[in-house]
Amino acid sequence: MDRISEAERQYIRDGIKLKVRNDGRGNTDIRDIWLQMGTLNQANGSCTIYDPDTQVKIHIGIKVIVALYF
């Protein structure tokens, strides 16, 4: 695990005091996200999460296989 330098710690502390993040948002600002369920046909359960600010799209799927052995 990477360690945070003292300069980075101070940068974070100063941002908290000034109530601003390094991306310009305030401490209480949140990003809008988009969530859709059932987006992957091959999965038993799935969803897609999308952040329009960063244009990051995350697909999550679960495939369940039940095998009975006698």
C-alpha positions, 0 to 999 in steps of 0.5 A: 500500500502506498503511503501518503506524503506529508505534503499530500496530507497538508494539501488535503487538510487545507482543502478541508479547511477551505471547503474545496476539493482539488477538482473544484467541487465543495465538500458537500457537492456530489456528482450525479450518477446514472444507474440502470439494472438488468443491462447484461443479457448473459448474467443472472443479475446486472447493472451499469453505473455511469458518471457523466462528469468523467464519462466512466461506465462500470458494468457489474454482472453476476452469473450463478451456476447451481450444481447438485451432486448425488 
